[in-house]
Amino acid sequence: MKKYIVGVLFFFLVFSIIIIFNSNILATKSYTKPPQELIYESDTELKPYIDKFFRDLNNYNIYPVIPKNFTVKLSDLDAHSPTTHAHGISYGFEDDDLVEIYINKRSWEAFNKSLRYYIIYHELSHDILNLDDLSDNDNNFGKIMYPSISNYQNTTMDDFISNMKLLFDSL
């Protein structure tokens, strides 16, 4: 009977050590949520920019919930009086169940690669991250959420990447 009690105590001791050891390992591992499959309605030429936005978010360990109502399209915003001269417009700001963005076709065609990234990241940051525009002053010039990106004609991809990092680091 004494051997049985010693055996049971030894088993519980080993079992306890294993549990403690495994819980310490689990506590020190960092688990990240895998990216969601991105399914959305969009014009073909916008998709690479949108996909890159989500890859960049995931690289910063930001995994937003992607709503089912997700539309990003090119539109003739100049044809409608409320959006005349707008480069892009988003309707899902502070509505986590909606991403609805329209990019002005005229602007898209005139923009270089860095400006296209600025407009897509700006509008998606409104709808996905619920970020508001920054104030229109010199300190904010060049940043993604600056409201007047038409002034960014001389920006490069390096400028965009620096400002994208600033934006995602600030979240």
N, CA and C of each residue as an Amber inpcrd file, in Angstrom:
protein
   513
   0.8180000  -1.1880000   0.0000000   0.0000000   0.0000000   0.0000000
   0.8690000   1.2630000   0.0000000   1.9940000   1.2170000   0.7240000
   2.8950000   2.3610000   0.7940000   3.4740000   2.6810000  -0.5820000
   3.8360000   1.6350000  -1.3730000   4.3670000   1.8480000  -2.7220000
   3.3120000   2.4910000  -3.6080000   2.0690000   2.0980000  -3.4240000
   0.9740000   2.6530000  -4.2120000   0.8250000   4.1530000  -3.9400000
   0.8510000   4.5630000  -2.6770000   0.7250000   5.9700000  -2.2960000
   1.9090000   6.7750000  -2.8300000   3.1130000   6.2240000  -2.7290000
   4.3110000   6.8970000  -3.2470000   4.1960000   7.0400000  -4.7700000
   3.7260000   6.0120000  -5.4390000   3.5600000   6.0480000  -6.9020000
   2.5570000   7.1010000  -7.3200000   1.4300000   7.1720000  -6.6210000
   0.3980000   8.1710000  -6.9280000   0.9350000   9.5770000  -6.6740000
   1.6250000   9.7740000  -5.5560000   2.2100000  11.0850000  -5.2680000
   3.2520000  11.4800000  -6.3150000   4.0680000  10.4920000  -6.7190000
   5.0710000  10.7630000  -7.7520000   4.3840000  11.1570000  -9.0620000
   3.3160000  10.4380000  -9.4330000   2.5690000  10.7440000 -10.6480000
   2.0170000  12.1690000 -10.6010000   1.3910000  12.5490000  -9.4860000
   0.8330000  13.8950000  -9.3480000   1.9140000  14.9630000  -9.3710000
   3.0600000  14.6760000  -8.7930000   4.1710000  15.6180000  -8.8050000
   4.6710000  15.8340000 -10.2290000   4.8900000  14.7510000 -10.9570000
   5.3480000  14.8550000 -12.3580000   4.2850000  15.5440000 -13.2000000
   3.0400000  15.1520000 -13.0140000   1.9370000  15.7530000 -13.7580000
   1.8580000  17.2560000 -13.4850000   1.9990000  17.6800000 -12.2350000
   1.9650000  19.0990000 -11.8560000   3.1140000  19.8650000 -12.4980000
   4.2990000  19.2670000 -12.5040000   5.4660000  19.9190000 -13.1200000
   5.2230000  20.1070000 -14.6170000   4.6720000  19.0890000 -15.2640000
   4.3810000  19.1860000 -16.7020000   3.3610000  20.2940000 -16.9680000
   2.3240000  20.3620000 -16.1780000   1.2990000  21.4010000 -16.3340000
   1.9160000  22.7830000 -16.1560000   2.6760000  22.9810000 -15.1220000
   3.3100000  24.2790000 -14.8540000   4.2550000  24.6510000 -15.9910000
   5.0600000  23.6950000 -16.4380000   6.0160000  23.9460000 -17.5160000
   5.2780000  24.3380000 -18.7980000   4.2390000  23.5960000 -19.1470000
   3.4790000  23.8970000 -20.3660000   2.7480000  25.2210000 -20.2670000
   2.2150000  25.5550000 -19.1190000   1.5160000  26.8380000 -18.9830000
   2.4950000  27.9960000 -19.1190000   3.7280000  27.8440000 -18.6550000
   4.7420000  28.8940000 -18.8440000   5.1130000  29.0440000 -20.3100000
   5.2130000  27.9380000 -21.0250000   5.5140000  28.0120000 -22.4560000
   4.3810000  28.7080000 -23.1880000   3.1470000  28.3290000 -22.8940000
   2.0050000  28.9490000 -23.5570000   1.9080000  30.4320000 -23.2370000
   2.2570000  30.8000000 -22.0260000   2.1720000  32.2080000 -21.6340000
   3.2070000  33.0540000 -22.3550000   4.3450000  32.4660000 -22.7130000
   5.3790000  33.2590000 -23.3730000   5.2430000  33.2640000 -24.8930000
   4.4810000  32.3360000 -25.4590000   4.2720000  32.3520000 -26.9030000
   3.2870000  33.4500000 -27.2440000   3.5350000  34.1330000 -28.3540000
   2.5590000  35.1140000 -28.7840000   1.8320000  34.5480000 -29.9890000
   0.5610000  34.4870000 -29.8820000  -0.2550000  33.9800000 -30.9620000
  -0.8610000  35.1610000 -31.6930000  -0.8340000  35.0970000 -32.9930000
  -1.4580000  36.1520000 -33.7750000  -2.6210000  35.5580000 -34.5360000
  -3.6090000  36.3660000 -34.7110000  -4.7880000  35.9450000 -35.4300000
  -4.4600000  35.8870000 -36.9220000  -4.7890000  34.8000000 -37.5900000
  -4.5100000  34.7490000 -39.0280000  -5.3990000  35.7310000 -39.7790000
  -4.9100000  36.2550000 -40.8940000  -5.7320000  37.1970000 -41.6480000
  -6.9940000  36.5220000 -42.1740000  -8.0660000  37.2990000 -42.2110000
  -9.3070000  36.7910000 -42.7680000  -9.1860000  36.7090000 -44.2820000
  -9.9620000  35.8190000 -44.8630000 -10.0310000  35.8010000 -46.3180000
 -10.7660000  37.0610000 -46.7400000 -10.1860000  37.8020000 -47.6420000
 -10.7390000  39.0830000 -48.0400000 -11.6030000  38.9010000 -49.2830000
 -12.8950000  39.0370000 -49.1120000 -13.8360000  38.9380000 -50.2140000
 -14.5760000  40.2660000 -50.2740000 -14.5390000  40.9070000 -51.4310000
 -15.1710000  42.2040000 -51.5380000 -15.4690000  42.5230000 -52.9900000
 -16.2980000  43.5180000 -53.1730000 -16.6440000  43.9880000 -54.5110000
 -15.7720000  45.1940000 -54.8280000 -15.0670000  45.1120000 -55.9470000
 -14.1800000  46.2030000 -56.3100000 -13.8400000  46.1290000 -57.7880000
 -13.3960000  47.2590000 -58.3200000 -12.8580000  47.2700000 -59.6710000
 -11.5100000  46.5530000 -59.6540000 -11.1980000  45.8540000 -60.7190000
  -9.9880000  45.0390000 -60.8000000  -8.7280000  45.8260000 -60.5100000
  -8.6220000  47.0390000 -61.0210000  -7.3780000  47.7810000 -60.8220000
  -7.2080000  48.3200000 -59.4020000  -8.2550000  48.3190000 -58.6040000
  -8.1540000  48.7530000 -57.2090000  -7.7440000  47.6120000 -56.2740000
  -8.0310000  46.3780000 -56.6610000  -7.8130000  45.2260000 -55.7810000
  -6.3850000  45.1200000 -55.2470000  -5.3410000  45.2830000 -56.0670000
  -3.9880000  45.1520000 -55.5040000  -3.6940000  46.1700000 -54.3940000
  -4.2460000  47.3610000 -54.5020000  -4.0450000  48.3950000 -53.4920000
  -4.7850000  48.0450000 -52.2010000  -5.9840000  47.5280000 -52.3450000
  -6.7960000  47.1420000 -51.1760000  -6.1540000  45.9520000 -50.4680000
  -5.7580000  44.9550000 -51.2480000  -5.1080000  43.7760000 -50.6610000
  -3.8390000  44.1730000 -49.9100000  -3.0780000  45.1040000 -50.4690000
  -1.8340000  45.5730000 -49.8260000  -2.1470000  46.2700000 -48.5040000
  -3.2150000  47.0410000 -48.4520000  -3.6270000  47.6990000 -47.2160000
  -3.8100000  46.6670000 -46.1000000  -4.5170000  45.5870000 -46.3990000
  -4.7670000  44.5630000 -45.3830000  -3.5100000  43.7780000 -45.0400000
  -2.6520000  43.5220000 -46.0150000  -1.3740000  42.8640000 -45.7020000
  -0.5340000  43.7430000 -44.7890000  -0.5150000  45.0430000 -45.0660000
   0.2500000  45.9620000 -44.2150000  -0.3250000  46.0080000 -42.8070000
  -1.6470000  46.0430000 -42.6880000  -2.2540000  45.9990000 -41.3530000
  -1.8290000  44.7360000 -40.6190000  -1.9140000  43.6060000 -41.2900000
  -1.5420000  42.3240000 -40.6700000  -0.0750000  42.3250000 -40.2640000
   0.7920000  42.9640000 -41.0450000   2.2110000  43.0630000 -40.6900000
   2.4190000  43.8700000 -39.4070000   1.4670000  44.7260000 -39.0760000
   1.5170000  45.5000000 -37.8380000   0.6450000  44.8590000 -36.7510000
   0.2940000  43.5910000 -36.9670000  -0.5550000  42.8460000 -36.0260000
  -1.8850000  43.5330000 -35.7660000  -2.4390000  44.1140000 -36.8110000
  -3.7630000  44.7220000 -36.7480000  -4.6610000  43.8680000 -37.6270000
  -5.6950000  43.3050000 -37.0060000  -6.5780000  42.3830000 -37.6990000
  -8.0210000  42.8740000 -37.5640000  -8.4070000  43.8320000 -38.3730000
  -9.7700000  44.3600000 -38.2470000 -10.7970000  43.3480000 -38.7460000
 -11.9900000  43.4520000 -38.2190000 -13.0880000  42.6410000 -38.7170000
 -13.5050000  43.2440000 -40.0550000 -13.6070000  42.3930000 -41.0390000
 -13.9710000  42.8610000 -42.3760000 -15.4640000  42.6140000 -42.5680000
 -16.2400000  43.6760000 -42.7610000 -17.6860000  43.5000000 -42.8830000
 -18.0730000  42.8390000 -44.2070000 -19.2620000  42.2570000 -44.2230000
 -19.7690000  41.6360000 -45.4500000 -20.1250000  42.6950000 -46.4840000
 -20.5640000  43.8520000 -46.0210000 -20.8930000  44.9600000 -46.9250000
 -19.6190000  45.7400000 -47.2180000 -18.8780000  45.2990000 -48.2210000
 -17.5570000  45.8540000 -48.5180000 -17.4910000  46.1500000 -50.0100000
 -17.4980000  47.4390000 -50.3430000 -17.4450000  47.8650000 -51.7300000
 -16.4390000  48.9920000 -51.8700000 -15.5280000  48.8510000 -52.8200000
 -14.6080000  49.9280000 -53.1880000 -14.6100000  49.9710000 -54.7040000
 -15.0500000  51.1010000 -55.2690000 -15.2040000  51.1930000 -56.7180000
 -14.7800000  52.5560000 -57.2430000 -14.4260000  52.5420000 -58.5100000
 -14.1990000  53.7940000 -59.2180000 -15.5540000  54.3700000 -59.5900000
 -15.6690000  55.6870000 -59.5180000 -16.9400000  56.3340000 -59.8060000
 -16.6840000  57.7020000 -60.4210000 -17.6730000  58.1810000 -61.1410000
 -17.5830000  59.5230000 -61.7210000 -18.1050000  60.5230000 -60.6870000
 -17.2890000  60.8030000 -59.6740000 -17.7230000  61.6960000 -58.5950000
 -17.9530000  63.1200000 -59.0890000 -17.2990000  63.5050000 -60.1810000
 -17.4800000  64.8580000 -60.7080000 -18.8820000  65.0820000 -61.2580000
 -19.6120000  64.0150000 -61.5530000 -20.9500000  64.1350000 -62.1220000
 -22.0140000  64.4480000 -61.0750000 -21.6480000  64.4090000 -59.8110000
 -22.6160000  64.6480000 -58.7330000 -22.1990000  65.8900000 -57.9510000
 -23.0880000  66.8410000 -57.7910000 -22.7100000  68.1150000 -57.1740000
 -22.1140000  67.9980000 -55.7740000 -22.5780000  67.0960000 -54.8930000
 -21.9530000  67.0480000 -53.5590000 -20.5120000  66.5250000 -53.5700000
 -20.1350000  65.7880000 -54.6080000 -18.8020000  65.1940000 -54.6280000
 -17.9150000  65.7650000 -55.7330000 -18.3380000  66.8480000 -56.3550000
 -17.5220000  67.4600000 -57.3970000 -16.1480000  67.7880000 -56.8260000
 -15.1210000  67.4120000 -57.5280000 -13.7220000  67.6550000 -57.1760000
 -13.2360000  66.8250000 -55.9820000 -14.0260000  65.8670000 -55.5360000
 -13.5530000  64.9640000 -54.4790000 -12.7440000  63.8410000 -55.1270000
 -11.6400000  63.4670000 -54.5200000 -10.8270000  62.3690000 -55.0410000
 -11.3740000  61.0190000 -54.5910000 -11.9660000  61.0050000 -53.4250000
 -12.5470000  59.7790000 -52.9000000 -13.5330000  60.1140000 -51.8070000
 -14.4260000  59.1930000 -51.5740000 -15.4160000  59.3990000 -50.5210000
 -15.7150000  58.0480000 -49.8740000 -15.8610000  58.0710000 -48.5600000
 -16.1680000  56.8370000 -47.8300000 -17.4330000  57.0440000 -47.0140000
 -18.2470000  56.0110000 -46.9730000 -19.5240000  56.0900000 -46.2700000
 -19.5730000  55.2060000 -45.0280000 -18.5160000  54.4860000 -44.7280000
 -18.5530000  53.5510000 -43.6000000 -17.8370000  54.0390000 -42.3560000
 -17.5120000  55.3240000 -42.2850000 -16.8320000  55.8730000 -41.1180000
 -17.6730000  55.6500000 -39.8720000 -17.0800000  55.0240000 -38.8560000
 -17.7210000  54.6920000 -37.5820000 -18.9100000  53.7530000 -37.7330000
 -18.9530000  53.0050000 -38.8330000 -19.9620000  51.9600000 -39.0340000
 -19.1970000  50.6790000 -39.3630000 -18.9900000  49.8350000 -38.3660000
 -18.1690000  48.6400000 -38.5310000 -18.8180000  47.5700000 -39.3980000
 -20.0690000  47.7900000 -39.8020000 -20.7570000  46.8360000 -40.6680000
 -20.7220000  47.2550000 -42.1350000 -20.0050000  48.3440000 -42.4340000
 -20.0270000  48.8690000 -43.7940000 -18.6770000  49.4240000 -44.2180000
 -18.2420000  49.0200000 -45.3930000 -17.1590000  49.6850000 -46.1030000
 -17.7370000  50.0180000 -47.4690000 -17.8890000  51.2950000 -47.7270000
 -18.4110000  51.7390000 -49.0230000 -17.6040000  52.9550000 -49.4410000
 -16.7460000  52.7320000 -50.4290000 -15.8050000  53.7620000 -50.8640000
 -15.9080000  53.9280000 -52.3670000 -15.8910000  55.1880000 -52.7890000
 -15.8790000  55.5020000 -54.2180000 -14.6860000  56.4040000 -54.4830000
 -13.9040000  56.0190000 -55.4840000 -12.7310000  56.7730000 -55.8890000
 -13.0430000  57.4410000 -57.2180000 -12.7400000  58.7220000 -57.3170000
 -13.0030000  59.4760000 -58.5270000 -12.1610000  58.9240000 -59.6870000
 -12.8250000  58.5050000 -60.7640000 -12.1260000  57.9440000 -61.9280000
 -11.1090000  58.9360000 -62.4970000 -11.5050000  60.1970000 -62.5850000
 -10.6150000  61.2230000 -63.1360000  -9.3590000  61.3470000 -62.2910000
  -9.5120000  61.3770000 -60.9950000  -8.3600000  61.4690000 -60.1020000
  -7.4780000  60.2340000 -60.2290000  -8.0990000  59.0560000 -60.2200000
  -7.3500000  57.8000000 -60.2930000  -6.4720000  57.7640000 -61.5440000
  -7.0380000  58.1670000 -62.6540000  -6.2890000  58.1600000 -63.9090000
  -5.1470000  59.1750000 -63.8950000  -5.3260000  60.2900000 -63.1940000
  -4.3050000  61.3420000 -63.1500000  -3.2280000  61.0660000 -62.1010000
  -3.5530000  60.2570000 -61.0910000  -2.6290000  60.0250000 -59.9800000
  -1.4910000  59.0870000 -60.3860000  -0.3150000  59.3730000 -59.8080000
   0.7980000  58.4320000 -59.9410000   0.6090000  57.3230000 -58.9000000
   1.5140000  56.3750000 -58.8860000   1.3850000  55.2070000 -58.0050000
   1.2900000  55.5940000 -56.5340000   2.1440000  56.5180000 -56.0800000
   2.1150000  56.8830000 -54.6540000   0.8020000  57.5680000 -54.2870000
   0.2720000  58.4200000 -55.1550000  -1.0080000  59.0750000 -54.8600000
  -2.1590000  58.0680000 -54.8440000  -2.0680000  57.0610000 -55.6910000
  -3.1020000  56.0200000 -55.6690000  -3.0750000  55.2900000 -54.3280000
  -1.8920000  54.9870000 -53.8200000  -1.8050000  54.3670000 -52.4990000
  -2.3310000  55.3100000 -51.4190000  -1.9710000  56.5830000 -51.5110000
  -2.4640000  57.5360000 -50.5160000  -3.9880000  57.5520000 -50.4830000
  -4.6440000  57.6380000 -51.6350000  -6.1080000  57.7500000 -51.6440000
  -6.7610000  56.4680000 -51.1360000  -6.2450000  55.3010000 -51.5300000
  -6.8340000  54.0390000 -51.0610000  -6.6290000  53.8820000 -49.5560000
  -5.4170000  54.1220000 -49.0690000  -5.1490000  53.9750000 -47.6370000
  -5.9250000  55.0170000 -46.8340000  -6.0550000  56.2070000 -47.3670000
  -6.8060000  57.2660000 -46.6810000  -8.2740000  56.8470000 -46.5080000
  -8.9080000  56.4450000 -47.6030000 -10.3280000  56.0980000 -47.5300000
 -10.5610000  54.8140000 -46.7280000  -9.7000000  53.8150000 -46.8980000
  -9.8570000  52.5930000 -46.0980000  -9.6040000  52.8660000 -44.6160000
  -8.7230000  53.8020000 -44.3140000  -8.4800000  54.1520000 -42.9040000
  -9.7150000  54.7960000 -42.2900000 -10.4980000  55.5160000 -43.1020000
 -11.7790000  56.0450000 -42.6090000 -12.7170000  54.8780000 -42.2690000
 -12.9080000  53.9780000 -43.2380000 -13.9430000  52.9550000 -43.0950000
 -13.5210000  51.7510000 -42.2600000 -12.2790000  51.3380000 -42.3300000
 -11.8280000  50.1540000 -41.5900000 -11.3330000  50.5280000 -40.1960000
 -10.5550000  51.5970000 -40.1030000  -9.9380000  51.9850000 -38.8330000
 -10.6970000  53.0970000 -38.1120000 -11.7390000  53.6380000 -38.7620000
 -12.5480000  54.7310000 -38.2110000 -11.7130000  55.9570000 -37.8580000
 -10.7260000  56.2410000 -38.6900000  -9.8840000  57.4220000 -38.4760000
 -10.4860000  58.6220000 -39.1830000 -10.4090000  59.7560000 -38.5380000
 -10.9110000  61.0020000 -39.1090000  -9.7670000  61.7200000 -39.8150000
 -10.1010000  62.7040000 -40.6360000  -9.0750000  63.5220000 -41.2770000
  -8.2970000  64.3040000 -40.2330000  -7.0330000  64.5180000 -40.5200000
  -6.2130000  65.4030000 -39.6950000  -6.5490000  66.8450000 -40.0560000
  -6.1450000  67.7720000 -39.2200000  -6.3680000  69.1720000 -39.5620000
  -5.4550000  69.5560000 -40.7190000  -5.9330000  70.4740000 -41.5170000
  -5.2340000  70.9090000 -42.7310000  -4.1890000  71.9600000 -42.3630000
  -3.0420000  71.4950000 -41.8320000  -1.9630000  72.4260000 -41.4930000
  -0.6230000  71.8270000 -41.9070000   0.4010000  72.6380000 -41.8810000
   1.7230000  72.2210000 -42.3640000   2.2970000  71.0420000 -41.5890000
   1.9930000  70.9230000 -40.3050000   2.5240000  69.8150000 -39.5020000
   2.0070000  68.4570000 -39.9730000   0.8330000  68.4330000 -40.5840000
   0.2270000  67.1790000 -41.0180000   0.4600000  66.8810000 -42.4940000
   1.0570000  67.8090000 -43.2030000   1.2830000  67.6100000 -44.6260000
   2.1190000  66.3500000 -44.8590000   1.6900000  65.5350000 -45.7830000
   2.3960000  64.3030000 -46.1300000   1.8190000  63.0760000 -45.4530000
   1.0560000  63.2590000 -44.3950000   0.4940000  62.1210000 -43.6570000
  -0.7050000  61.5420000 -44.4090000  -0.9670000  60.2790000 -44.1720000
  -2.0420000  59.5630000 -44.8760000  -3.3970000  60.2340000 -44.6500000
  -3.6830000  60.6710000 -43.4390000  -5.0040000  61.2130000 -43.1340000
  -5.0980000  62.7300000 -43.3450000  -4.1080000  63.3120000 -44.0010000
  -4.1640000  64.7260000 -44.3910000  -5.3030000  64.8790000 -45.4040000
  -6.1460000  65.9070000 -45.2550000  -7.3500000  65.9830000 -46.0810000
  -7.1490000  66.4410000 -47.5310000  -5.9940000  66.9610000 -47.8800000
  -5.8090000  67.5230000 -49.2270000  -4.6740000  66.8260000 -49.9630000
  -4.8820000  65.5740000 -50.3330000  -3.7820000  64.8620000 -50.9730000
  -3.5080000  65.3390000 -52.3930000  -4.3740000  66.1690000 -52.9400000
  -4.0850000  66.7020000 -54.2710000  -2.8130000  67.5430000 -54.2400000
  -2.3880000  67.9660000 -53.0480000  -1.1380000  68.7170000 -52.8980000
   0.0870000  67.8170000 -52.8730000  -0.1050000  66.4980000 -53.0090000
   0.9830000  65.5290000 -52.9050000   1.5890000  65.1610000 -54.2560000
   1.4460000  65.9930000 -55.2440000   1.8930000  65.6640000 -56.6010000
   3.3580000  65.2530000 -56.6810000   4.2010000  65.7510000 -55.7960000
   5.6320000  65.4430000 -55.8500000   6.0550000  64.3520000 -54.8760000
   5.0960000  63.6340000 -54.3080000   5.4520000  62.5730000 -53.3580000
   5.9040000  61.3250000 -54.1030000   6.7280000  60.5620000 -53.4320000
   7.2600000  59.3210000 -53.9890000   6.7140000  58.1350000 -53.1970000
   7.0040000  56.9440000 -53.6670000   6.6240000  55.7460000 -52.9160000
   7.3590000  55.7000000 -51.5830000   8.5860000  56.1820000 -51.5360000
   9.3090000  56.2350000 -50.2570000   8.5820000  57.1340000 -49.2600000
   8.0500000  58.2780000 -49.7480000   7.2630000  59.1630000 -48.8800000
   6.0300000  58.4350000 -48.3660000   5.3400000  57.7630000 -49.2770000
   4.1430000  57.0330000 -48.8760000   4.4720000  55.9730000 -47.8220000
   5.5080000  55.1930000 -48.0630000   5.8710000  54.1060000 -47.1350000
   6.2110000  54.6660000 -45.7600000   6.9530000  55.7590000 -45.7120000
   7.2790000  56.3940000 -44.4220000   6.0230000  56.8260000 -43.6940000
   5.0930000  57.4310000 -44.4290000   3.8640000  57.9170000 -43.8000000
   2.9050000  56.7910000 -43.4490000   2.9260000  55.7090000 -44.2190000
   2.1240000  54.5430000 -43.8780000   2.6320000  53.9460000 -42.5630000
   3.9430000  53.8550000 -42.4160000   4.5190000  53.3280000 -41.1730000
   4.1590000  54.2190000 -39.9880000   4.2120000  55.5300000 -40.1810000
   3.8280000  56.4630000 -39.0980000   2.3810000  56.2340000 -38.6960000
   1.5160000  56.0570000 -39.6770000   0.0980000  55.8550000 -39.3860000
  -0.1150000  54.5620000 -38.6030000   0.4290000  53.4590000 -39.0850000
   0.1910000  52.1660000 -38.4410000   0.9090000  52.0530000 -37.1110000
   2.0500000  52.7110000 -36.9680000   2.7440000  52.7330000 -35.6610000
   1.9320000  53.4970000 -34.6230000   1.1280000  54.4610000 -35.0660000
   0.3680000  55.2860000 -34.1260000  -0.8930000  54.5980000 -33.6270000
  -1.2590000  53.4690000 -34.2390000  -2.5170000  52.7930000 -33.8420000
  -2.3220000  51.9540000 -32.5980000
